[in-house]
């Protein structure tokens, strides 16, 4: 094998190695993105549930006459 052929072989090998590692990394990142999307969906559901609970609690307080003054979106007792 000539020196030029060896250089080409090494270059091709390095390119293939980098591309393989990059593809693996992209695949891993895609997996992490799917997990994060799932967690974000769960978090969104939790926030929506808590918002509904807050509305319900405010309605209960208002109905029972225990609602304090509202200031800046916060209820004070």
Residue pairs with C-beta under 8 A, 6 or more apart in sequence:
1 9
58 67
58 75
61 67
61 75
66 77
67 75
68 75
68 76
68 77
69 76
70 76
